[in-house]
């Protein structure tokens, strides 16, 4: 959503609308995570009155979708793709292969046996 998007993006990678949207989701999630954790704690706390727990559950359900951790996708820093991402390198398998063969990734070399 445009209301969450920063005016200036300092992304050091490939940029398309998917990358911008994912960056926005990560920032919003980071800002809202303490509140989400507090609400989840209140919902699970059985010593609180039922009305308080129900209000916390309602507030949690009404929070924006960008505050949910399931909205965040791993993306390749080189191409912006979302599929086949190696978490350790934040690259798609194709980009990883190209960069590894060129020797751009330290400590990675082609296996031979």
trRosetta pair geometry for C-beta under 8 A, 3 or more apart (Angstrom, degrees):
i j d omega theta_ij theta_ji phi_ij phi_ji
1 4 5.2 78 74 11 90 101
1 5 7.2 -152 98 -23 46 90
1 24 7.4 -168 47 147 55 144
1 64 7.7 -87 12 -166 145 136
1 66 6.8 -111 15 -32 104 140
2 5 5.3 -48 -145 18 42 121
4 24 5.1 107 108 -176 109 109
4 27 7.2 158 165 84 104 109
4 28 4.9 -17 -158 -72 142 125
4 64 8.0 168 -58 130 135 161
4 66 6.1 -96 -24 91 173 169
5 20 7.1 23 -132 164 118 104
5 24 5.0 -46 -94 -102 68 132
6 9 5.8 129 77 -77 111 67
6 23 8.0 -73 20 127 113 113
6 24 7.3 -162 -1 -101 78 81
6 27 6.9 68 -36 17 113 178
9 15 7.3 127 107 -126 139 135
9 20 6.5 -80 -85 -122 164 90
9 23 6.4 75 -141 113 120 159
11 15 5.6 127 79 -85 136 106
11 19 6.5 107 -171 147 164 120
11 20 7.7 -112 -22 -90 151 63
11 23 6.1 -87 -80 -86 122 152
12 77 7.8 2 95 -168 77 116
13 19 7.0 -147 93 -154 106 144
13 77 4.0 -106 -123 -168 141 77
13 78 6.9 -88 -159 -65 100 26
13 80 7.6 148 132 -69 108 76
14 19 6.5 -179 101 -55 72 159
14 76 7.5 12 38 104 130 86
14 77 6.9 138 17 162 87 39
14 78 5.9 54 -18 158 123 23
14 79 5.7 27 27 -118 168 11
14 80 4.6 -113 103 -35 119 98
15 19 5.3 -130 -133 78 46 138
15 20 6.5 58 -164 -54 91 91
15 80 7.4 132 -110 -79 7 132
16 19 5.4 97 47 10 61 102
16 20 7.2 -121 102 -4 31 93
16 80 5.0 89 24 174 110 171
17 20 5.5 -54 -146 39 36 113
17 21 6.1 37 155 -20 68 107
18 21 5.8 -55 -145 38 29 110
18 22 6.2 27 156 -17 64 108
18 75 7.0 162 129 -115 106 141
18 80 5.8 118 74 171 113 112
18 82 7.2 -105 168 -44 141 113
19 22 5.8 -55 -145 39 29 110
19 23 6.3 34 153 -22 64 106
19 75 6.1 175 -104 139 77 161
19 80 4.7 -81 -51 -125 113 109
20 23 5.7 -53 -149 34 30 114
20 24 6.5 32 152 -19 63 105
21 24 5.6 -53 -151 35 32 114
21 25 6.4 33 151 -20 65 105
22 25 5.6 -51 -147 35 34 113
22 26 6.4 37 153 -21 65 103
22 72 6.7 94 -157 -144 86 64
22 73 5.8 -84 -115 51 124 87
22 75 5.6 130 78 -17 173 139
23 26 5.8 -54 -151 33 30 112
23 27 6.6 28 153 -16 64 106
24 27 5.9 -58 -150 37 31 109
24 28 6.2 25 156 -15 67 109
24 66 6.9 -54 127 -149 90 141
25 28 5.9 -57 -143 40 30 108
25 29 6.0 33 157 -21 65 109
25 66 4.8 -134 -122 -150 72 91
25 71 5.0 -138 -160 122 135 114
25 72 5.5 -178 120 -87 120 72
26 29 5.8 -54 -144 37 27 113
26 30 6.3 30 156 -21 62 108
26 72 5.8 85 -83 -118 76 120
27 30 5.8 -55 -149 34 29 113
27 31 6.5 24 155 -16 63 107
28 31 5.9 -58 -149 38 31 109
28 32 6.1 8 160 -3 67 115
28 64 7.0 -66 169 89 138 130
28 66 4.2 24 89 130 150 119
28 67 5.9 -96 140 -77 98 62
29 32 6.2 -71 -140 48 25 96
29 33 6.1 48 160 -55 65 98
29 66 6.6 -119 -52 152 76 69
29 67 5.8 144 -105 -144 56 37
29 68 7.3 -67 -108 64 105 21
29 69 6.3 105 -154 -91 135 56
29 71 7.1 -170 -68 61 123 110
29 72 6.2 -47 -16 -50 163 122
30 33 6.0 -32 -144 -4 25 119
32 35 5.4 -61 -166 46 64 112
32 36 5.8 66 138 -27 86 105
32 63 6.6 134 -178 -169 142 132
32 64 7.7 -148 -70 49 167 96
32 67 3.9 -56 91 -132 154 114
33 36 5.5 -56 -143 37 34 113
33 37 6.2 35 160 -21 68 104
33 67 7.7 -173 -63 -168 50 85
34 37 5.7 -55 -147 36 31 111
34 38 6.4 32 155 -20 65 105
35 38 5.7 -53 -149 35 32 112
35 39 6.4 30 154 -16 65 106
35 63 7.7 156 110 -107 119 140
36 39 5.8 -56 -148 38 31 109
36 40 6.2 30 154 -18 65 107
36 60 6.8 95 -137 -129 70 95
36 63 6.8 -119 -90 57 94 177
36 67 6.1 170 -61 156 128 113
37 40 5.7 -54 -145 38 31 110
37 41 6.3 35 154 -22 64 104
38 41 5.7 -53 -150 33 31 113
38 42 6.5 31 152 -19 64 105
39 42 5.6 -53 -149 35 34 112
39 43 6.4 36 152 -22 65 104
39 56 4.8 172 -153 -174 77 95
39 57 7.8 149 172 -77 103 30
39 59 5.8 -135 -123 90 135 110
39 60 4.4 164 138 -71 140 105
40 43 5.6 -51 -147 33 34 113
40 44 6.5 21 158 -9 65 109
40 60 6.8 104 -65 -110 65 147
41 44 6.2 -66 -148 44 29 102
41 45 6.1 36 155 -34 66 109
42 45 5.7 -51 -142 24 29 116
42 48 6.2 5 -162 2 74 170
42 52 6.7 -107 -178 142 114 97
42 53 6.2 -173 146 -111 81 60
42 56 3.9 -158 100 -112 128 167
43 53 5.6 105 -127 -160 45 86
43 56 5.2 -146 -61 105 77 119
43 57 5.2 101 -111 -73 116 85
43 60 6.8 -37 -46 -5 137 151
45 48 4.8 66 102 -6 108 109
45 53 7.2 -155 65 -93 76 106
48 52 4.7 -100 164 81 116 128
48 53 5.4 137 93 -53 116 93
49 52 4.8 92 64 6 85 104
49 53 7.1 -157 95 -4 45 88
50 53 5.7 -58 -150 40 34 112
50 54 6.2 35 153 -21 68 107
51 54 5.7 -55 -147 36 30 111
51 55 6.4 32 154 -20 64 105
52 55 5.8 -53 -148 35 31 111
52 56 6.5 31 152 -18 64 105
53 56 5.7 -54 -149 36 32 112
53 57 6.4 34 151 -20 65 105
54 57 5.6 -52 -148 35 33 113
54 58 6.4 36 152 -20 65 104
55 58 5.6 -52 -149 36 32 113
55 59 6.4 34 152 -19 65 105
56 59 5.7 -52 -147 36 32 112
56 60 6.3 33 154 -20 64 106
57 60 5.7 -53 -147 36 31 112
57 61 6.4 30 154 -18 64 107
58 61 5.8 -56 -147 37 30 110
58 62 6.3 20 157 -13 64 112
59 62 5.9 -65 -145 42 29 106
59 63 7.0 48 153 -44 62 91
60 63 6.0 -34 -157 -1 34 115
63 67 4.8 -66 150 56 120 146
63 68 7.8 140 100 -51 111 79
64 67 5.2 103 69 -8 78 102
65 68 5.9 -44 -170 11 51 116
65 71 6.0 123 149 -80 83 139
66 71 5.8 -133 -126 107 40 166
68 71 5.0 103 75 -15 89 103
69 72 6.1 -48 -168 19 51 112
73 82 4.9 -12 156 -139 136 118
74 82 7.0 123 78 -151 57 66
74 85 4.4 -169 120 92 117 158
74 87 6.5 -71 -134 -100 155 76
74 90 7.2 -135 -169 -130 98 70
75 80 5.7 -12 179 -154 119 44
75 81 6.9 156 -155 76 71 31
75 82 5.6 -39 -100 -92 74 67
75 85 6.9 -112 -118 -94 7 145
75 90 7.8 20 83 -172 50 88
76 79 4.6 8 96 48 135 82
76 80 6.1 -51 66 5 85 13
76 81 4.6 23 12 47 125 80
76 82 7.8 -120 -3 -63 82 26
76 85 5.9 -147 -64 -107 73 96
76 90 7.0 137 -135 151 37 62
76 91 5.3 52 -141 -147 90 41
76 92 4.0 -35 -81 -25 140 90
76 95 5.7 123 -165 19 132 146
77 90 4.9 49 -20 125 111 111
77 91 6.4 -59 33 -82 85 70
78 91 5.8 32 5 -128 115 96
78 92 7.2 -108 56 21 105 91
78 95 4.3 158 59 -150 144 151
78 99 7.7 -152 -67 -44 156 130
79 92 5.9 -38 43 9 125 131
79 94 7.8 11 -5 75 155 111
79 95 5.7 -157 -11 -56 112 133
81 84 7.2 -7 124 52 128 92
81 85 7.4 -177 99 -69 85 92
81 92 4.7 24 67 -69 126 141
82 85 7.0 -52 -171 -33 33 122
83 92 7.2 43 83 -128 53 110
84 92 5.0 57 93 -158 98 83
84 93 4.3 -77 165 3 115 106
84 94 7.2 61 111 -9 141 83
85 90 7.0 -8 -172 -149 109 37
85 91 7.0 162 -146 88 68 20
85 92 5.8 -51 -91 -92 58 54
85 93 7.9 -123 -84 -31 15 70
86 89 4.8 22 95 39 113 101
86 90 7.5 -72 82 -17 68 14
86 91 5.8 -8 46 63 100 72
86 92 7.6 118 4 -153 80 10
86 93 6.3 108 -35 -83 102 65
86 96 5.4 46 15 -66 139 155
87 90 7.2 18 -162 -71 30 55
89 96 5.6 103 87 -107 152 111
89 105 6.7 -17 -128 -129 132 137
91 95 4.4 -124 -175 90 108 113
91 96 4.4 140 100 -63 123 83
91 99 6.9 -75 -157 23 168 139
92 95 4.8 85 55 14 82 102
92 96 6.8 -145 91 -9 39 90
93 96 5.5 -53 -144 36 31 116
93 97 6.4 35 155 -23 64 103
94 97 5.8 -52 -151 31 29 111
94 98 6.6 27 153 -16 63 106
95 98 5.7 -53 -147 37 34 111
95 99 6.1 25 159 -11 68 110
96 99 6.1 -63 -145 44 26 104
96 100 5.9 25 159 -21 66 112
96 105 7.3 18 -153 -41 70 157
97 100 5.9 -57 -141 37 25 109
97 101 6.3 22 161 -16 62 109
98 101 6.2 -62 -151 37 24 106
98 102 6.5 15 155 -11 62 112
99 102 5.8 -60 -144 42 32 108
99 104 4.2 -79 -165 62 87 119
99 105 5.2 83 128 -30 107 102
100 103 7.7 42 179 -72 31 26
100 104 7.5 -83 -66 48 24 76
100 105 5.2 -33 -91 35 66 125
100 108 4.7 -80 -129 126 102 125
100 109 7.3 174 180 -108 94 19
100 110 7.0 126 137 -64 108 71
101 110 6.6 45 -102 -58 72 117
103 109 7.9 15 -107 -102 77 79
105 108 4.3 2 102 34 113 129
